[in-house]
Amino acid sequence: MFPIRDLNPTRIVPVITFLLIAGGLGAFFFWQDQSTEETQIEFLYEHAVIACEVTTGEPLTEDEIVRNVCEDDGGSAGTLFSDKNIWLAGIASLFLHGGLFHVLSNMWFLWIFGNNVEEGFGTLGYLVMYFAAGIVATGAFVLLNPDETVPLVGASGAIAGLLGAYLVLFPTHKVLTWMFIVFFVPIRAVLFLGFWFIAQFGIGDTGVAWEAHVAGFLFGVLVTLPLRSRVLARIDTLHRSTPERFGRPR
């Protein structure tokens, strides 16, 4: 299943969602080095978060990368990128992606589900939700894979947090979904997102960081549940006070 659009109009211009999409696309096309496969990989090792580096508190050595082994030798001798800030890399990774399909699919999900969450949480709350979900998702992956030496990239964990928030806020709203190659079916968000969540447990052997997706999603659900009434009241007030012509059905 692939979402085409949600049938859930907003009364705002989702500025933050636009900026996050621009940041993801901009980083991929204008910052990431994609001249050759080798330079792409080198760029990610230099700038992306890596579980082993978080676990040990120091950048990887060439030997660790070659042997794919995480070692805590207590020093920085032999590190390839000694100036790397391994903590800021956790934020940078939210804007880095492993390929064109990866970045486009992430930005598409962000476009479809992000604007409604932005409308509900407001600018500051939405930003906090997005980055907090991304950090929690990364932390969960590191906790479960402390010796991983492969870079973790993508906004999926942060976007999963928005999906969890969307599920809590709008479970009965419809998502127009592309199914079985030729069918476009409106499906309730609770079914679409529930299927998406369950599907994450089946992609463990594909190299996808499903742990980050699950953690981000659960974070979004747990944070939004106690705030649901307040957020929905805010949306209702906004819709009552904003002329219909500013609605943006998608």
Residue frames relative to the residue before (quaternion, step in Angstrom):
aa qw qx qy qz dx dy dz
M 1.0000 0.0000 0.0000 0.0000 0.00 0.00 0.00
F 0.0268 -0.7863 0.6173 -0.0017 3.54 -1.07 0.79
P 0.4018 -0.7409 0.4794 0.2443 3.62 -0.74 1.00
I 0.2840 -0.7455 0.5815 0.1592 3.56 -1.04 0.87
R 0.7298 -0.2593 0.1812 0.6061 3.57 0.99 -0.92
D 0.3764 -0.6908 0.5520 0.2766 3.55 -1.23 0.27
L 0.3842 -0.7103 0.5465 0.2219 3.55 -1.13 0.71
N 0.4660 0.6563 -0.4176 0.4215 3.52 0.71 1.17
P 0.1464 -0.8505 0.4991 0.0787 3.61 0.28 1.26
T 0.2296 -0.7469 0.6079 0.1409 3.55 -1.21 0.60
R 0.3580 -0.7175 0.5518 0.2291 3.55 -1.31 0.25
I 0.6233 0.5146 -0.3484 0.4746 3.57 1.19 0.40
V 0.3919 -0.6010 0.6118 0.3331 3.49 -1.39 0.10
P 0.3045 -0.8045 0.4793 0.1742 3.62 -0.34 1.20
V 0.1395 -0.8543 0.4971 0.0603 3.54 0.51 1.25
I 0.6804 0.4915 -0.3041 0.4505 3.58 0.85 -0.93
T 0.6254 0.5250 -0.3371 0.4687 3.58 1.00 -0.76
F 0.6289 0.5243 -0.3268 0.4720 3.58 0.98 -0.83
L 0.6827 0.4958 -0.2913 0.4509 3.58 0.89 -0.95
L 0.6455 0.5103 -0.3248 0.4663 3.60 1.00 -0.77
I 0.6401 0.5049 -0.3217 0.4816 3.57 1.02 -0.76
A 0.6450 0.5119 -0.3148 0.4722 3.57 0.96 -0.87
G 0.6441 0.5252 -0.3198 0.4549 3.57 1.02 -0.78
G 0.6732 0.4954 -0.2983 0.4609 3.57 0.94 -0.87
L 0.6888 0.4607 -0.2801 0.4846 3.57 0.91 -0.90
G 0.6442 0.5342 -0.3186 0.4450 3.56 1.00 -0.84
A 0.6525 0.5133 -0.3146 0.4602 3.57 0.95 -0.89
F 0.6811 0.5002 -0.3013 0.4419 3.57 0.93 -0.88
F 0.7746 0.3849 -0.1983 0.4610 3.57 0.80 -0.99
F 0.8104 0.3015 -0.1319 0.4847 3.60 1.05 -0.67
W 0.7264 0.3886 -0.2550 0.5062 3.61 1.18 -0.27
Q 0.6879 0.4724 -0.3018 0.4611 3.58 0.76 -0.96
D 0.3947 -0.7041 0.5435 0.2302 3.56 -0.97 0.92
Q 0.0251 0.8257 -0.5595 0.0677 3.57 -0.47 1.21
S 0.2867 0.7974 -0.4938 0.1951 3.55 1.20 0.42
T 0.7783 -0.0304 0.0147 0.6269 3.59 1.06 -0.73
E 0.6536 -0.5025 0.3737 0.4251 3.57 -1.21 0.31
E 0.6383 0.5431 -0.3247 0.4385 3.57 1.01 -0.81
T 0.6935 0.4577 -0.2865 0.4769 3.59 0.89 -0.90
Q 0.5734 0.5702 -0.3782 0.4505 3.61 1.13 -0.56
I 0.6813 0.4839 -0.2827 0.4710 3.55 0.85 -1.00
E 0.6488 0.5230 -0.3181 0.4521 3.57 0.94 -0.88
F 0.6280 0.5450 -0.3286 0.4478 3.57 1.00 -0.84
L 0.6819 0.4897 -0.2961 0.4556 3.58 0.87 -0.92
Y 0.6399 0.5077 -0.3350 0.4697 3.60 1.00 -0.72
E 0.6754 0.5020 -0.2916 0.4549 3.58 1.07 -0.69
H 0.8277 0.2861 -0.1099 0.4701 3.60 0.94 -0.83
A 0.6868 0.5047 -0.2946 0.4322 3.61 1.08 -0.56
V 0.5712 -0.5780 0.4543 0.3649 3.53 -1.27 0.41
I 0.0815 -0.7727 0.6293 0.0159 3.56 -1.09 0.83
A 0.5317 -0.6809 0.4006 0.3053 3.55 -0.70 1.12
C 0.6506 0.5300 -0.3223 0.4380 3.59 0.89 -0.89
E 0.6509 0.5164 -0.3173 0.4572 3.58 1.00 -0.80
V 0.6422 0.4983 -0.3223 0.4851 3.59 1.04 -0.72
T 0.6517 0.5315 -0.3064 0.4460 3.57 0.98 -0.86
T 0.7730 0.3552 -0.1804 0.4938 3.57 0.87 -0.97
G 0.4048 -0.7350 0.4547 0.2985 3.56 1.21 -0.45
E 0.7350 0.3432 -0.2293 0.5379 3.58 1.22 0.38
P 0.6023 -0.5803 0.4005 0.3742 3.61 -1.12 0.58
L 0.5995 -0.5790 0.4223 0.3564 3.54 -1.22 0.53
T 0.3687 -0.6731 0.5872 0.2573 3.50 -1.26 0.47
E 0.6575 -0.4958 0.3775 0.4235 3.56 -1.26 0.30
D 0.6389 0.5404 -0.3259 0.4399 3.57 1.01 -0.80
E 0.6430 0.5202 -0.3216 0.4610 3.59 1.01 -0.79
I 0.6584 0.5061 -0.3081 0.4642 3.56 0.99 -0.82
V 0.6773 0.4983 -0.2950 0.4538 3.58 0.87 -0.96
R 0.7676 0.3617 -0.1944 0.4921 3.59 0.87 -0.96
N 0.3254 -0.7652 0.4888 0.2641 3.58 1.32 -0.19
V 0.5058 0.6113 -0.4255 0.4352 3.52 0.98 0.97
C 0.2881 -0.7598 0.5617 0.1558 3.56 -0.91 0.94
E 0.0300 0.8056 -0.5877 0.0684 3.56 -0.68 1.14
D 0.2380 -0.7548 0.5951 0.1395 3.56 -0.97 0.86
D 0.0128 -0.8424 0.5377 -0.0322 3.54 0.03 1.32
G 0.5070 -0.6976 0.3948 0.3169 3.57 1.30 0.10
G 0.7538 0.3212 -0.2140 0.5319 3.59 1.17 0.22
S 0.4634 -0.6866 0.4876 0.2757 3.54 -1.29 0.07
A 0.3539 0.7495 -0.4958 0.2592 3.59 1.21 0.23
G 0.8235 0.2337 -0.1889 0.4811 3.51 -0.89 0.97
T 0.4466 0.6801 -0.4734 0.3374 3.59 1.22 0.03
L 0.4529 -0.7075 0.4783 0.2559 3.56 -0.98 0.88
F 0.7901 0.1635 -0.0612 0.5876 3.56 1.05 -0.80
S 0.0996 -0.8622 0.4958 0.0296 3.54 0.49 1.26
D 0.6807 0.4817 -0.2919 0.4685 3.61 1.17 -0.48
K 0.4339 0.7206 -0.4502 0.2996 3.59 1.24 -0.04
N 0.2713 -0.7256 0.6095 0.1687 3.55 -0.99 0.91
I 0.2762 -0.8214 0.4754 0.1518 3.56 -0.11 1.28
W 0.6360 0.5206 -0.3401 0.4571 3.60 1.18 -0.38
L 0.6656 0.4709 -0.3022 0.4938 3.60 0.95 -0.78
A 0.5401 0.6201 -0.3954 0.4091 3.56 1.22 -0.46
G 0.5829 0.5911 -0.3660 0.4206 3.58 1.16 -0.54
I 0.6651 0.4545 -0.2886 0.5174 3.58 1.14 -0.64
A 0.6371 0.5435 -0.3300 0.4358 3.57 0.93 -0.90
S 0.6341 0.5665 -0.3330 0.4075 3.59 1.00 -0.82
L 0.5970 0.5794 -0.3626 0.4200 3.58 1.16 -0.53
F 0.7242 0.3918 -0.2319 0.5179 3.58 1.25 -0.34
L 0.6239 0.5209 -0.3344 0.4771 3.59 1.30 -0.02
H 0.0727 -0.8068 0.5861 0.0196 3.58 -1.09 0.68
G 0.5347 -0.6868 0.4187 0.2591 3.50 -1.22 0.61
G 0.8077 -0.0549 0.0354 0.5860 3.59 1.23 -0.06
L 0.7191 -0.4635 0.3059 0.4177 3.54 -1.33 0.24
F 0.6680 0.4858 -0.3140 0.4681 3.61 0.85 -0.88
H 0.6174 0.5645 -0.3375 0.4316 3.56 1.02 -0.81
V 0.7209 0.4320 -0.2608 0.4750 3.58 0.76 -0.99
L 0.6695 0.5039 -0.3196 0.4423 3.62 0.90 -0.82
S 0.6670 0.4893 -0.3158 0.4648 3.60 0.91 -0.81
N 0.6395 0.5162 -0.3288 0.4653 3.60 1.00 -0.75
M 0.6858 0.4742 -0.2920 0.4687 3.57 0.87 -0.91
W 0.6114 0.5467 -0.3550 0.4486 3.61 1.09 -0.60
F 0.6503 0.4945 -0.3082 0.4874 3.58 0.96 -0.85
L 0.6358 0.5259 -0.3249 0.4621 3.57 1.00 -0.81
W 0.6541 0.5168 -0.3093 0.4576 3.60 0.96 -0.84
I 0.7001 0.4860 -0.2800 0.4418 3.59 0.87 -0.94
F 0.8177 0.2897 -0.1276 0.4808 3.58 0.76 -1.03
G 0.5933 0.6369 -0.3584 0.3375 3.58 1.13 -0.52
N 0.6634 0.5504 -0.3405 0.3755 3.59 0.86 -0.88
N 0.6513 0.5140 -0.3239 0.4546 3.60 1.02 -0.74
V 0.6469 0.4943 -0.3165 0.4868 3.57 1.05 -0.74
E 0.6196 0.5327 -0.3370 0.4679 3.58 1.05 -0.73
E 0.6392 0.5251 -0.3274 0.4566 3.58 0.95 -0.82
G 0.7055 0.4815 -0.2678 0.4458 3.56 0.95 -0.87
F 0.7659 0.3829 -0.1960 0.4779 3.56 0.87 -0.92
G 0.4157 -0.6890 0.4924 0.3318 3.59 1.13 -0.46
T 0.7390 -0.4600 0.2672 0.4133 3.54 -1.28 0.37
L 0.7305 0.4297 -0.2555 0.4652 3.59 0.65 -1.08
G 0.6709 0.5077 -0.3041 0.4469 3.57 0.86 -0.95
Y 0.6413 0.5310 -0.3100 0.4590 3.55 1.04 -0.81
L 0.6568 0.5018 -0.3102 0.4697 3.58 0.94 -0.86
V 0.6447 0.5123 -0.3177 0.4701 3.57 0.97 -0.88
M 0.6421 0.5255 -0.3174 0.4592 3.58 0.93 -0.90
Y 0.6785 0.5141 -0.2985 0.4317 3.59 0.81 -0.99
F 0.7528 0.3954 -0.2339 0.4714 3.56 0.66 -1.06
A 0.6148 0.5331 -0.3571 0.4586 3.60 1.06 -0.64
A 0.6401 0.5110 -0.3243 0.4732 3.60 0.99 -0.80
G 0.6460 0.5230 -0.3184 0.4557 3.57 1.00 -0.80
I 0.6663 0.4934 -0.2971 0.4736 3.58 0.97 -0.86
V 0.6474 0.5072 -0.3192 0.4709 3.59 0.97 -0.84
A 0.6416 0.5286 -0.3201 0.4544 3.57 0.97 -0.86
T 0.6622 0.4922 -0.2998 0.4789 3.58 0.95 -0.88
G 0.6496 0.5284 -0.3133 0.4480 3.57 0.97 -0.88
A 0.6479 0.5148 -0.3181 0.4626 3.57 1.00 -0.81
F 0.6425 0.5174 -0.3249 0.4626 3.57 0.98 -0.82
V 0.6592 0.5017 -0.3081 0.4678 3.58 0.94 -0.88
L 0.6420 0.5375 -0.3222 0.4417 3.58 0.96 -0.84
L 0.7437 0.4012 -0.2138 0.4902 3.55 0.98 -0.86
N 0.7728 0.2148 -0.1236 0.5842 3.59 1.26 -0.38
P 0.0046 0.8741 -0.4857 -0.0043 3.61 0.77 0.99
D 0.7319 0.4207 -0.2352 0.4817 3.61 1.14 -0.52
E 0.3991 0.7322 -0.4716 0.2865 3.60 1.26 0.13
T 0.1777 -0.8099 0.5538 0.0754 3.58 -0.85 1.00
V 0.5448 0.5954 -0.4030 0.4315 3.60 1.27 0.14
P 0.5345 -0.6436 0.4356 0.3322 3.64 -0.88 0.85
L 0.2690 -0.7320 0.6068 0.1540 3.54 -1.13 0.78
V 0.0676 0.8260 -0.5519 0.0924 3.59 -0.47 1.16
G 0.6140 0.5759 -0.4230 0.3352 3.53 -1.28 0.45
A 0.4621 -0.6806 0.5092 0.2527 3.51 -1.26 0.59
S 0.3456 0.7950 -0.4591 0.1945 3.59 1.27 0.00
G 0.6604 0.5169 -0.3232 0.4385 3.61 0.89 -0.84
A 0.6647 0.4893 -0.2941 0.4820 3.56 0.98 -0.88
I 0.6628 0.4941 -0.3009 0.4754 3.58 0.96 -0.87
A 0.5952 0.5586 -0.3590 0.4525 3.59 1.08 -0.68
G 0.6058 0.5486 -0.3482 0.4592 3.58 1.09 -0.66
L 0.6520 0.4960 -0.3054 0.4854 3.58 1.04 -0.78
L 0.6192 0.5344 -0.3435 0.4616 3.59 1.05 -0.70
G 0.6443 0.5161 -0.3179 0.4663 3.56 1.01 -0.80
A 0.6456 0.5083 -0.3100 0.4783 3.57 1.02 -0.82
Y 0.6376 0.5323 -0.3188 0.4565 3.58 0.98 -0.87
L 0.6338 0.5443 -0.3269 0.4418 3.57 0.95 -0.87
V 0.6811 0.4843 -0.2873 0.4680 3.59 0.91 -0.90
L 0.7266 0.4578 -0.2448 0.4501 3.58 0.92 -0.92
F 0.8374 0.1335 -0.0073 0.5300 3.58 0.87 -0.95
P 0.0526 0.8584 -0.5099 0.0188 3.64 0.77 0.90
T 0.7453 0.4128 -0.2311 0.4698 3.61 1.05 -0.67
H 0.4864 0.6448 -0.4542 0.3760 3.60 1.22 -0.06
K 0.4555 -0.7199 0.4681 0.2347 3.54 -1.10 0.76
V 0.1746 -0.7372 0.6452 0.0993 3.51 -1.23 0.71
L 0.3229 -0.7354 0.5616 0.1988 3.58 -0.61 1.12
T 0.0678 -0.8506 0.5179 -0.0609 3.53 -0.45 1.29
W 0.3596 -0.7067 0.5729 0.2074 3.52 -1.06 0.87
M 0.0495 0.8177 -0.5659 0.0933 3.55 -0.53 1.21
F 0.8634 0.1041 -0.0687 0.4888 3.53 -1.20 0.64
I 0.7004 -0.5195 0.2393 0.4269 3.54 0.97 1.03
V 0.8559 0.1701 -0.0546 0.4853 3.62 0.65 -1.01
F 0.6720 0.5188 -0.3084 0.4292 3.62 1.15 -0.35
F 0.1540 -0.7478 0.6394 0.0915 3.56 -1.10 0.82
V 0.0125 0.8398 -0.5353 0.0898 3.56 -0.30 1.28
P 0.3413 -0.7154 0.5610 0.2388 3.62 -0.89 0.85
I 0.0368 -0.8101 0.5835 -0.0424 3.56 -0.62 1.16
R 0.5289 -0.6214 0.4661 0.3419 3.55 -0.99 0.76
A 0.6003 -0.6081 0.3892 0.3441 3.54 -1.03 0.86
V 0.6246 0.5545 -0.3516 0.4228 3.60 0.99 -0.77
L 0.6727 0.4711 -0.2976 0.4868 3.60 1.07 -0.68
F 0.6672 0.5015 -0.3118 0.4540 3.57 0.87 -0.92
L 0.7293 0.4236 -0.2453 0.4781 3.58 0.78 -1.02
G 0.5986 0.5460 -0.3638 0.4595 3.58 1.13 -0.55
F 0.6466 0.4988 -0.3098 0.4869 3.56 1.02 -0.83
W 0.6307 0.5364 -0.3314 0.4524 3.58 0.98 -0.87
F 0.6658 0.5104 -0.3055 0.4505 3.59 0.90 -0.91
I 0.6793 0.4845 -0.2950 0.4656 3.58 0.83 -0.95
A 0.6326 0.5604 -0.3289 0.4215 3.57 1.03 -0.80
Q 0.5689 0.6180 -0.3881 0.3792 3.60 1.13 -0.54
F 0.6512 0.5290 -0.3188 0.4410 3.58 1.10 -0.63
G 0.6863 0.4820 -0.2877 0.4624 3.56 1.25 -0.20
I 0.6522 0.5214 -0.3203 0.4474 3.59 1.25 0.09
G 0.3024 0.8087 -0.4659 0.1934 3.56 1.26 0.35
D 0.7246 0.4302 -0.2439 0.4800 3.58 1.10 -0.65
T 0.5804 0.6123 -0.3663 0.3924 3.59 1.24 0.11
G 0.5606 -0.6068 0.3902 0.4065 3.59 1.25 -0.06
V 0.5349 0.6094 -0.4064 0.4211 3.59 1.29 0.08
A 0.4332 -0.7118 0.4953 0.2456 3.57 -0.96 0.91
W 0.1046 -0.8435 0.5256 0.0351 3.56 0.45 1.24
E 0.5772 0.5981 -0.3840 0.4021 3.59 1.09 -0.60
A 0.6465 0.5143 -0.3123 0.4690 3.56 1.04 -0.80
H 0.6317 0.5340 -0.3302 0.4547 3.58 1.02 -0.80
V 0.6803 0.4961 -0.2873 0.4567 3.57 0.85 -1.01
A 0.6723 0.4991 -0.2997 0.4574 3.58 0.89 -0.93
G 0.6559 0.5078 -0.3152 0.4611 3.59 0.93 -0.85
F 0.6528 0.5214 -0.3093 0.4541 3.57 0.95 -0.88
L 0.6787 0.4841 -0.2907 0.4696 3.58 0.85 -0.95
F 0.6038 0.5458 -0.3519 0.4623 3.57 1.07 -0.69
G 0.6622 0.5079 -0.3065 0.4578 3.58 0.88 -0.91
V 0.6492 0.5141 -0.3125 0.4654 3.57 0.98 -0.84
L 0.7191 0.4744 -0.2622 0.4348 3.58 0.74 -1.07
V 0.6559 0.4984 -0.3124 0.4731 3.58 1.06 -0.72
T 0.7165 0.4795 -0.2560 0.4372 3.57 0.96 -0.88
L 0.5532 0.6514 -0.3931 0.3392 3.60 1.03 -0.70
P 0.7427 0.3930 -0.2625 0.4744 3.66 0.69 -0.93
L 0.6916 0.4671 -0.2672 0.4818 3.59 1.24 -0.35
R 0.3938 0.7804 -0.4427 0.1998 3.58 1.28 -0.23
S 0.6835 0.4928 -0.3020 0.4459 3.61 0.75 -0.99
R 0.6727 0.4995 -0.2951 0.4592 3.56 0.93 -0.89
V 0.6689 0.4980 -0.3035 0.4609 3.58 0.93 -0.87
L 0.6699 0.4897 -0.3052 0.4672 3.59 0.92 -0.86
A 0.6170 0.5317 -0.3438 0.4674 3.58 1.08 -0.67
R 0.6299 0.5289 -0.3279 0.4647 3.57 1.05 -0.77
I 0.6545 0.5043 -0.3097 0.4705 3.58 0.95 -0.88
D 0.6513 0.5238 -0.3149 0.4498 3.58 0.94 -0.90
T 0.6493 0.5103 -0.3104 0.4707 3.58 0.96 -0.86
L 0.6517 0.5206 -0.3097 0.4564 3.56 0.97 -0.89
H 0.6828 0.4895 -0.2902 0.4582 3.58 0.91 -0.89
R 0.6509 0.5151 -0.3183 0.4579 3.58 1.05 -0.70
S 0.7527 0.4168 -0.2077 0.4654 3.56 1.07 -0.74
T 0.6786 0.4608 -0.2781 0.4999 3.57 1.30 -0.18
P 0.5073 -0.6604 0.4534 0.3178 3.64 -0.78 0.93
E 0.6143 -0.5935 0.3900 0.3440 3.55 -1.10 0.79
R 0.6156 0.5899 -0.3636 0.3752 3.61 0.99 -0.70
F 0.6615 0.4941 -0.3210 0.4639 3.59 1.20 -0.33
G 0.4499 0.6715 -0.4683 0.3570 3.57 1.24 0.03
R 0.1750 -0.7936 0.5782 0.0726 3.55 -1.10 0.70
P 0.0761 -0.8128 0.5764 0.0366 3.58 0.23 1.20
R 0.0629 -0.7870 0.6133 0.0246 3.55 -1.04 0.80
